[in-house]
Amino acid sequence: MISEFKSNLLVKTKNNLLINEDDINALKKYDINVDDYKTINELLYKIDDIINNEDLESDEIEELDYIANTLQERNYYMNFKK
């Protein structure tokens, strides 16, 4: 239970993006190192590029789509004035 909770905590990347450990590990499967991206939009572009240009299984597409949606929501709430 504690390790599950810990993996869902947000961590800061080298460039101060917030993402949880599970998503970081999932993205590593697609050769995406989150420390290489300076903005969430750059990371989202890379995820979108993989979804659209790689031969993925439907569950892999769902996984990447879920991560992208989570990042978009976080980006909205953190960076846009309401």
Disulfide bonds with the S-S distance in Angstrom:
none
